[in-house]
Amino acid sequence: MTRGSPKGPIVVVNPNSNEDVTQGMREALAGFALPGGPAIECVTLTEGPFGVETQEDSDSVVMPLARMAKERTDASGFVIACYSDPGLEVCRSVASCPVFGIQESAVLTAMSRADLFGSIALSPKSILRHRPYMRRMGVLGRLANIRPLNMSVAQSHAPESFPRIVEVGEALKADGAGAILLGCAGMAGHRVALEAALGVPVIDPVQAATGMALAQALVAG
């Protein structure tokens, strides 16, 4: 398969239709634009649900994501910015560039920062998707715990959710986590403040995946 030009954009797709989440991704990735490097293009999957919070929501965005991945032949990288990585394998099978899922990328990044990592999930239903994925990755031996916020995507994005996110992060530290994953793209805006509050590395999965896509684009050039 012919790979896309390394000078083409890295397309970061928010599979839910909440534009506020996409804007939060743009802000989190503002520092990733390098002189002479690929542009970082954050886009919203307008036909997606307002929040990807259940298995049904996750499954519903697979084919729209695959169509977009196939159509974006100009891209040097494609990032699926939903923590359960819906459609990752099918997008990889049809895209003309490398495809990265934010959960896979975040887990790999966390294991490079600490022996054990913990993950902040939106809800118990989210955990039902995240834990089996980590089992398939073969990394449960490095997982301290996954704890839920009991919030929606939109709620986790809001500033008033920060005290609850800190509370769950502290519980994960008590479980033995030396690095914390934000288990939803909607939490991107909390990363810096949360890392300061917890005193351990906090991994924004969108940044982790986009960083991998950017590195791949640069070495390909």
C-alpha positions as CSV (number, residue, x, y, z in Angstrom):
1,M,0.0,0.0,0.0
2,T,1.4,3.5,-0.9
3,R,1.9,5.6,2.1
4,G,0.8,9.3,2.2
5,S,3.2,12.1,1.9
6,P,5.1,12.9,5.1
7,K,4.2,16.6,4.5
8,G,0.5,15.9,4.5
9,P,-1.5,16.7,7.6
10,I,-2.0,14.4,10.6
11,V,-5.8,14.1,10.8
12,V,-7.0,13.7,14.4
13,V,-10.7,12.6,14.3
14,N,-13.1,13.1,17.2
15,P,-15.7,10.3,16.6
16,N,-18.3,12.1,18.6
17,S,-20.2,15.1,17.4
18,N,-19.4,17.4,20.3
19,E,-17.4,20.2,18.8
20,D,-16.3,21.4,22.2
21,V,-14.3,18.2,22.6
22,T,-12.7,18.7,19.2
23,Q,-11.7,22.3,20.2
24,G,-10.2,20.9,23.4
25,M,-8.1,18.6,21.3
26,R,-6.9,21.5,19.1
27,E,-5.8,23.4,22.2
28,A,-4.0,20.3,23.6
29,L,-2.2,19.8,20.3
30,A,-1.3,23.4,19.6
31,G,2.3,22.8,20.5
32,F,2.7,19.9,18.1
33,A,2.8,22.1,15.0
34,L,6.5,22.2,13.9
35,P,8.1,24.5,11.3
36,G,8.3,22.5,8.1
37,G,6.4,19.6,9.7
38,P,2.9,18.3,9.0
39,A,-0.1,20.3,10.0
40,I,-2.3,18.9,12.8
41,E,-5.9,18.8,11.6
42,C,-8.5,18.1,14.3
43,V,-11.9,17.2,12.8
44,T,-15.3,16.2,14.2
45,L,-17.2,13.1,12.9
46,T,-20.5,15.0,12.6
47,E,-22.6,11.8,12.1
48,G,-21.2,10.3,15.4
49,P,-23.1,10.3,18.7
50,F,-22.7,13.3,21.0
51,G,-20.6,11.1,23.3
52,V,-19.1,7.7,22.7
53,E,-20.1,6.1,26.0
54,T,-21.4,2.6,25.3
55,Q,-20.4,-0.3,23.1
56,E,-23.3,0.6,20.7
57,D,-21.9,4.1,20.4
58,S,-18.5,2.8,19.7
59,D,-19.7,0.3,17.1
60,S,-21.8,3.0,15.3
61,V,-18.7,5.1,14.3
62,V,-16.6,2.3,12.9
63,M,-17.7,2.5,9.2
64,P,-17.8,6.3,9.1
65,L,-14.3,6.4,10.5
66,A,-13.2,3.8,7.9
67,R,-14.7,5.9,5.1
68,M,-12.9,9.0,6.3
69,A,-9.6,7.1,6.7
70,K,-9.9,5.7,3.2
71,E,-10.8,9.1,1.7
72,R,-8.0,11.1,3.3
73,T,-5.2,10.0,1.0
74,D,-3.5,13.3,1.6
75,A,-2.8,12.5,5.3
76,S,0.6,11.5,6.7
77,G,-1.1,10.1,9.8
78,F,-4.6,9.3,11.0
79,V,-5.6,9.4,14.7
80,I,-8.8,7.9,16.1
81,A,-9.4,10.1,19.1
82,C,-11.8,7.9,21.1
83,Y,-10.4,5.9,24.0
84,S,-11.8,2.5,23.0
85,D,-10.1,2.9,19.5
86,P,-13.2,2.0,17.5
87,G,-12.5,0.8,14.0
88,L,-8.7,0.8,14.5
89,E,-8.0,-2.4,12.5
90,V,-10.4,-1.7,9.6
91,C,-9.0,1.9,9.3
92,R,-5.5,0.4,9.2
93,S,-6.7,-1.9,6.4
94,V,-8.0,0.9,4.1
95,A,-5.9,4.0,5.0
96,S,-2.9,5.1,2.9
97,C,-1.1,6.3,6.0
98,P,-0.3,4.9,9.5
99,V,-3.3,4.9,11.8
100,F,-3.1,5.3,15.6
101,G,-5.7,4.7,18.3
102,I,-5.5,6.8,21.4
103,Q,-6.0,4.0,23.9
104,E,-3.3,1.8,22.4
105,S,-0.9,4.8,22.2
106,A,-1.6,6.0,25.7
107,V,-1.0,2.6,27.2
108,L,2.3,2.2,25.4
109,T,3.3,5.7,26.5
110,A,2.3,5.1,30.2
111,M,4.4,1.9,30.3
112,S,7.4,3.9,29.2
113,R,6.9,6.2,32.2
114,A,6.1,3.9,35.0
115,D,6.0,0.2,36.0
116,L,2.2,0.3,36.8
117,F,-0.3,2.7,35.3
118,G,-3.9,3.5,36.2
119,S,-6.7,4.7,33.9
120,I,-9.5,7.2,34.6
121,A,-12.7,6.0,32.8
122,L,-15.9,7.8,32.3
123,S,-18.2,5.1,33.7
124,P,-18.4,1.4,34.6
125,K,-19.7,0.9,31.1
126,S,-16.5,2.4,29.7
127,I,-14.5,0.0,31.8
128,L,-16.3,-2.9,30.2
129,R,-14.7,-1.8,26.9
130,H,-11.3,-0.7,28.1
131,R,-10.3,-3.7,30.2
132,P,-10.9,-6.4,27.5
133,Y,-8.9,-4.2,25.1
134,M,-6.0,-4.1,27.5
135,R,-6.3,-7.9,28.0
136,R,-6.0,-8.3,24.2
137,M,-2.9,-6.0,24.3
138,G,-1.4,-8.3,27.0
139,V,-0.8,-5.5,29.4
140,L,-3.1,-6.3,32.4
141,G,0.0,-7.2,34.4
142,R,1.0,-3.5,34.2
143,L,-2.4,-2.1,35.1
144,A,-2.9,-1.0,38.7
145,N,-6.6,-0.3,38.2
146,I,-9.3,1.5,36.2
147,R,-11.6,3.7,38.1
148,P,-14.7,5.5,36.8
149,L,-15.7,9.2,37.2
150,N,-19.4,8.3,36.7
151,M,-19.7,11.2,34.2
152,S,-20.6,11.7,30.5
153,V,-18.1,12.9,27.9
154,A,-19.5,16.5,28.1
155,Q,-19.3,16.5,31.9
156,S,-15.7,15.3,32.0
157,H,-14.7,18.1,29.7
158,A,-16.2,20.8,32.0
159,P,-13.9,22.7,34.4
160,E,-16.2,21.8,37.4
161,S,-15.3,18.1,36.9
162,F,-11.7,18.7,37.9
163,P,-12.0,18.0,41.7
164,R,-13.6,14.6,40.9
165,I,-10.9,13.8,38.4
166,V,-8.3,14.6,41.1
167,E,-10.1,12.4,43.5
168,V,-10.1,9.4,41.1
169,G,-6.4,10.1,40.3
170,E,-5.5,10.0,43.9
171,A,-7.3,6.7,44.3
172,L,-5.3,5.2,41.4
173,K,-2.1,6.4,43.0
174,A,-3.1,4.6,46.1
175,D,-3.7,1.5,44.0
176,G,0.0,1.7,43.0
177,A,-0.2,3.6,39.7
178,G,2.9,5.6,38.8
179,A,1.3,7.1,35.7
180,I,-2.3,8.0,35.0
181,L,-4.1,7.8,31.7
182,L,-7.0,10.1,30.9
183,G,-9.5,7.6,29.5
184,C,-11.4,10.0,27.2
185,A,-10.4,12.7,24.7
186,G,-12.8,15.0,26.5
187,M,-10.4,15.3,29.5
188,A,-7.5,16.7,27.5
189,G,-7.8,20.2,29.0
190,H,-7.2,18.8,32.5
191,R,-3.8,17.1,31.9
192,V,-1.4,19.8,33.0
193,A,-3.3,20.8,36.2
194,L,-3.9,17.1,37.1
195,E,-0.2,16.2,36.7
196,A,0.7,19.1,39.0
197,A,-2.0,18.0,41.5
198,L,-1.0,14.3,41.5
199,G,2.8,14.6,41.2
200,V,3.0,11.7,38.7
201,P,3.0,11.6,34.9
202,V,-0.5,12.1,33.4
203,I,-1.0,10.9,29.8
204,D,-3.4,12.6,27.5
205,P,-4.1,9.9,25.0
206,V,-4.7,12.3,22.1
207,Q,-1.3,13.8,22.7
208,A,0.3,10.3,23.0
209,A,-1.2,9.1,19.6
210,T,-0.5,12.4,17.8
211,G,3.0,12.3,19.0
212,M,3.5,8.9,17.6
213,A,1.9,9.9,14.3
214,L,4.1,13.0,14.1
215,A,7.3,11.0,14.8
216,Q,6.4,8.5,12.1
217,A,5.7,11.3,9.6
218,L,9.1,13.0,10.4
219,V,11.1,9.8,10.1
220,A,9.3,9.0,6.8
221,G,10.4,12.3,5.4
